[in-house]
């Protein structure tokens, strides 16, 4: 095997490792940001059902 082909394979492997590392860090930052955003959201009151529990007069 020639030295140039060996070095080319090593560079390709290094590039792939670096890309995966960057992708992993980006996903972690995105997840962390999403968790912080969800934690900072104000709590909302429970929505009431539009007709459950109401009395409807049908004796007309």
C-alpha positions, 0 to 999 in steps of 0.5 A: 500500500502506498503512503499517499493512499494510506494517508488519504484513508486516515484523513477520510477517517479523521474527517468522518470522526470530526463530523460525527463529533460536531453533529453530536455536540450540535444535537446536545446543544439543541436538546439542552436549549429545548429543555431550558425553553420548556422549563421556562414556559409559564404554567397554563391553567387546565382547559375546561371542556366546552360542554362537559358538566354544563346543563343544556335545557332541551325542554323547549 
